[in-house]
Amino acid sequence: MKLSQNTLDLIETLRSSGRSFCIATIVRTKDATSAKPGAKAVVTEDGEMHGFLGGGCVTGAVKKEAIAALESQQPKLMRVRPKDEVVAPVDTDGTTLHKSSCPSGGTVEIFLEPMKARRRLVILGSSPIAQTLVSIAGAIGYQTIAGAPGDESGTMGNADVCHEGFAEAAAQAGPGDALILATQGRRDREALRAALQSQAGYIGMVASRRKFAALAGELGSDPDLAERLETVRAPAGLDIKAVEPEEIALSIMGEIIALRRAGQLGKKAPEHGGTRKAAQ
C-alpha cells in the first residue's frame, strides 16, 4: 500500500513546523485484519493518529506505544494478538505484545519509527556574532531562524529562515529551542522584549552584565516580563576566554548544548546572568 498524499503532506508539515512525530507501519498480518501490510499512519506528540491501521483494538495500542517511542527516541516493533493468545507483555522473541478483543481475531505487527524535531536556534540581530552563530549552529544540525530589522536582514541570508523583525522570529521558538540576542546596540530593548515574550527554553544575550542589568531594570517593571528576565543568560556562553566573534559564538553554542544535555533548558540563570566572564 502506498503512502497517501495526505500522509506525505502531513509529514512535511510536521517537519517544517519543528514538531516531533512517529510513523507507524504495518509490516505483517496474520488471519483476518482490516488493515494490510504497508499501511501507514502518523502519531503526533499529543497522541492524535492520522491514517488507518485498523480498528480500535489496534489504534489504542499503537498510540500508547508511539508516544513511548517518541519519549525514548528508539524505534520498536510491536505486536497485537487475540487476547486469549497473550499471556505476557512481551512475546518470546522480545516483541512488545498487546491484547486484541476484536472479533476478527487477527494478529498485526507494527513498526514504530520516531521522528525527532530538528532543534532550532533563533537569532535576533545581524552582528558578526549573529552571522557566525548561523554557520556554527547549521553545521551541527540546528535549524536557524533569524530576525533582524529590514535594512539588516540581508546580512542574515544564510539562515534557514529570516524574518524582517524580532517579534516574528522570536515567536517561532518553543520550549525545546534556544534564542540568542546578538543585536549589540541595535534596538536591544525591542529585541529583548520580543525574546521575553517567546516560549524559548533558553534565552541568552550577547551583552555585559552591566548592560543587561540596565535593560532588565527598564523592562522589569512589567510583571509579565519580570520573572522571565531571571532566565536570561547574559553574557551568554561558557567561560572559554572568548574574544573574537567566532570564539564567542562557539562558547554560546557550547553552553546551549551543555544545558540541553543536562536537561537544564529553561532553568533560572545563575546570578541573573550567564557564565562567560568576558565583557561583551
C-alpha positions as CSV (number, residue, x, y, z in Angstrom):
1,M,0.0,0.0,0.0
2,K,1.4,3.3,-1.0
3,L,1.7,6.2,1.4
4,S,-1.2,8.5,0.7
5,Q,-0.6,12.1,-0.4
6,N,-2.4,13.4,2.7
7,T,0.0,11.5,4.9
8,L,3.0,12.7,3.0
9,D,1.8,16.3,3.2
10,L,1.3,15.9,7.0
11,I,4.8,14.6,7.5
12,E,6.2,17.5,5.6
13,T,4.1,20.0,7.5
14,L,5.2,18.5,10.9
15,R,8.8,18.5,9.9
16,S,8.6,22.2,8.7
17,S,6.9,23.2,11.9
18,G,9.5,21.6,14.1
19,R,7.2,19.1,15.7
20,S,8.2,15.5,16.6
21,F,6.0,12.6,15.4
22,C,6.0,8.9,15.0
23,I,5.4,6.9,11.8
24,A,3.6,3.6,12.3
25,T,3.8,1.0,9.6
26,I,2.1,-2.4,9.4
27,V,4.8,-4.9,8.5
28,R,2.9,-8.2,8.8
29,T,-0.6,-9.5,9.5
30,K,-1.9,-13.0,10.2
31,D,-5.5,-14.1,9.7
32,A,-8.3,-11.6,9.2
33,T,-7.4,-7.9,9.8
34,S,-8.9,-4.7,8.4
35,A,-5.5,-3.1,7.6
36,K,-2.9,-4.7,5.4
37,P,1.0,-4.7,5.3
38,G,2.4,-1.4,4.1
39,A,-0.4,0.7,5.7
40,K,1.0,3.7,7.5
41,A,-0.2,6.3,10.0
42,V,1.3,9.2,11.8
43,V,1.0,9.7,15.5
44,T,1.7,13.2,16.8
45,E,3.1,14.2,20.2
46,D,-0.4,14.9,21.6
47,G,-1.4,11.3,20.7
48,E,-3.5,12.1,17.6
49,M,-3.4,9.4,14.9
50,H,-3.6,10.3,11.2
51,G,-4.1,7.4,8.9
52,F,-5.7,4.0,9.1
53,L,-4.1,0.9,10.7
54,G,-7.2,-1.0,11.7
55,G,-9.9,-0.9,14.3
56,G,-9.9,0.4,17.9
57,C,-8.2,-2.8,19.1
58,V,-5.1,-1.8,17.2
59,T,-5.4,2.0,17.3
60,G,-5.2,2.4,21.1
61,A,-2.2,0.2,21.4
62,V,-0.4,2.0,18.6
63,K,-1.0,5.4,20.1
64,K,0.3,4.2,23.5
65,E,3.5,2.7,22.1
66,A,4.1,5.6,19.6
67,I,4.1,8.1,22.5
68,A,6.6,5.9,24.4
69,A,8.8,5.6,21.3
70,L,8.8,9.4,21.0
71,E,9.9,9.8,24.6
72,S,12.7,7.2,24.3
73,Q,13.5,8.2,20.7
74,Q,14.0,4.5,19.9
75,P,12.3,2.6,17.1
76,K,10.5,-0.6,18.0
77,L,8.4,-3.4,16.8
78,M,5.0,-4.1,18.5
79,R,2.5,-6.9,18.0
80,V,-1.2,-7.0,18.6
81,R,-2.7,-10.6,19.1
82,P,-6.0,-12.0,20.2
83,K,-6.3,-11.7,23.9
84,D,-6.5,-15.4,24.5
85,E,-3.1,-15.8,23.0
86,V,-1.4,-13.2,25.1
87,V,0.0,-14.4,28.5
88,A,2.8,-11.9,28.9
89,P,3.6,-8.3,28.0
90,V,6.5,-9.4,25.8
91,D,6.5,-12.2,23.2
92,T,9.1,-15.0,23.1
93,D,11.1,-13.0,20.5
94,G,11.2,-9.9,22.6
95,T,8.4,-8.0,20.8
96,T,6.0,-5.9,22.9
97,L,2.6,-7.6,23.0
98,H,-0.9,-6.1,23.2
99,K,-4.2,-7.8,23.6
100,S,-6.9,-7.5,20.9
101,S,-10.6,-8.1,21.6
102,C,-11.6,-7.7,18.0
103,P,-13.9,-10.5,16.7
104,S,-11.7,-10.9,13.6
105,G,-9.0,-12.5,15.8
106,G,-6.1,-11.4,13.6
107,T,-2.5,-10.6,14.5
108,V,-0.9,-7.3,13.4
109,E,2.8,-6.3,13.7
110,I,3.6,-2.6,13.5
111,F,7.0,-0.9,13.2
112,L,7.2,2.4,15.1
113,E,9.7,5.0,13.8
114,P,10.0,8.2,16.0
115,M,11.0,11.3,14.1
116,K,12.5,13.9,16.4
117,A,12.0,17.5,15.5
118,R,15.1,19.3,14.3
119,R,16.5,21.5,17.1
120,R,16.1,25.3,16.4
121,L,18.2,28.3,17.2
122,V,16.5,31.7,16.9
123,I,19.0,34.6,16.4
124,L,17.9,38.2,16.9
125,G,20.2,40.7,15.3
126,S,22.7,40.8,12.5
127,S,26.0,41.4,14.2
128,P,29.1,39.4,13.3
129,I,28.4,37.1,16.2
130,A,24.9,36.6,14.9
131,Q,26.2,35.7,11.5
132,T,28.7,33.3,12.9
133,L,26.1,31.6,15.0
134,V,24.1,30.8,11.9
135,S,27.1,29.0,10.4
136,I,28.1,27.0,13.6
137,A,24.5,26.1,14.5
138,G,23.7,25.0,11.0
139,A,26.9,22.8,10.8
140,I,25.8,20.8,13.9
141,G,22.2,20.2,12.7
142,Y,20.2,23.1,14.1
143,Q,17.6,24.9,12.0
144,T,18.5,28.6,12.2
145,I,15.8,31.3,12.3
146,A,17.0,34.8,12.1
147,G,15.2,38.1,13.0
148,A,16.6,41.5,12.1
149,P,15.3,44.9,11.0
150,G,14.5,45.1,7.3
151,D,17.6,47.1,6.5
152,E,19.8,44.5,8.2
153,S,18.1,41.2,7.3
154,G,20.0,40.8,4.1
155,T,23.2,40.0,6.1
156,M,21.4,37.0,7.7
157,G,20.6,35.4,4.4
158,N,22.4,32.2,5.2
159,A,19.9,31.4,7.9
160,D,17.3,28.7,7.1
161,V,14.5,31.3,7.7
162,C,14.9,35.0,8.0
163,H,12.2,37.4,9.3
164,E,12.3,41.2,9.0
165,G,11.5,41.8,12.6
166,F,12.3,40.5,16.1
167,A,8.9,39.5,17.2
168,E,8.2,37.3,14.2
169,A,11.4,35.3,14.6
170,A,11.1,35.1,18.4
171,A,7.5,33.7,18.1
172,Q,8.9,30.6,16.3
173,A,10.8,29.5,19.4
174,G,9.3,26.7,21.5
175,P,10.3,25.2,24.9
176,G,12.9,23.0,23.4
177,D,14.5,25.7,21.4
178,A,17.2,28.3,22.1
179,L,17.1,32.0,21.4
180,I,20.1,34.4,21.2
181,L,20.1,38.2,21.3
182,A,23.1,39.4,19.3
183,T,21.9,42.9,18.5
184,Q,24.8,44.5,20.2
185,G,23.5,48.0,20.5
186,R,21.0,47.9,17.6
187,R,17.5,48.0,19.1
188,D,18.4,45.9,22.1
189,R,15.3,46.8,24.1
190,E,12.9,45.8,21.3
191,A,14.7,42.5,20.8
192,L,14.8,41.7,24.5
193,R,11.1,42.3,24.9
194,A,10.4,40.0,21.9
195,A,12.6,37.3,23.4
196,L,11.0,37.5,26.8
197,Q,7.6,37.1,25.2
198,S,8.7,34.0,23.4
199,Q,8.4,30.3,24.6
200,A,12.2,29.7,24.1
201,G,13.7,27.2,26.6
202,Y,17.0,29.1,26.6
203,I,17.5,32.9,26.2
204,G,21.0,34.3,26.0
205,M,22.1,37.8,25.3
206,V,25.4,39.0,23.9
207,A,25.9,41.8,26.5
208,S,27.9,42.6,29.6
209,R,26.2,42.1,33.0
210,R,26.0,45.9,33.4
211,K,24.3,46.5,30.1
212,F,21.9,43.7,30.7
213,A,21.1,44.9,34.2
214,A,20.2,48.3,32.8
215,L,17.9,46.8,30.2
216,A,16.4,44.5,32.8
217,G,15.7,47.5,35.1
218,E,13.7,49.1,32.3
219,L,11.7,46.1,31.4
220,G,11.4,44.6,34.9
221,S,8.6,46.9,35.9
222,D,6.3,44.8,33.6
223,P,5.0,41.9,35.7
224,D,4.6,39.8,32.7
225,L,8.3,40.1,31.9
226,A,9.9,40.3,35.4
227,E,10.0,36.5,36.1
228,R,11.1,35.7,32.6
229,L,14.1,38.0,32.9
230,E,15.5,35.7,35.6
231,T,16.1,33.0,33.0
232,V,18.2,35.2,30.6
233,R,21.9,34.4,30.5
234,A,23.9,37.5,30.0
235,P,26.6,37.4,29.0
236,A,25.7,34.2,27.1
237,G,28.2,31.5,26.6
238,L,30.7,29.3,28.5
239,D,33.8,30.9,30.0
240,I,36.4,30.0,27.5
241,K,38.1,33.4,27.5
242,A,36.4,34.1,24.1
243,V,37.2,37.4,22.4
244,E,36.7,37.1,18.6
245,P,33.1,36.8,17.2
246,E,33.8,33.2,16.2
247,E,35.0,32.3,19.7
248,I,32.0,33.9,21.3
249,A,29.6,32.2,19.0
250,L,31.3,28.9,19.8
251,S,31.1,29.5,23.5
252,I,27.4,30.2,23.2
253,M,26.7,27.0,21.3
254,G,28.7,25.1,23.8
255,E,26.5,26.5,26.6
256,I,23.3,25.6,24.8
257,I,24.5,22.1,24.1
258,A,25.6,21.6,27.7
259,L,22.3,22.8,29.2
260,R,20.3,20.8,26.7
261,R,22.2,17.6,27.5
262,A,21.8,18.2,31.2
263,G,18.0,18.9,30.8
264,Q,18.5,22.5,32.1
265,L,17.0,24.5,29.3
266,G,14.5,27.0,30.7
267,K,16.0,26.9,34.2
268,K,16.8,30.2,36.1
269,A,20.1,31.7,35.1
270,P,22.8,31.9,37.8
271,E,23.1,35.3,39.4
272,H,20.9,36.9,36.9
273,G,23.3,36.2,34.1
274,G,25.4,33.8,32.1
275,T,28.7,32.2,32.7
276,R,31.1,33.8,30.2
277,K,33.2,36.3,32.1
278,A,34.5,38.5,29.2
279,A,32.6,41.7,28.7
280,Q,30.5,41.8,25.5
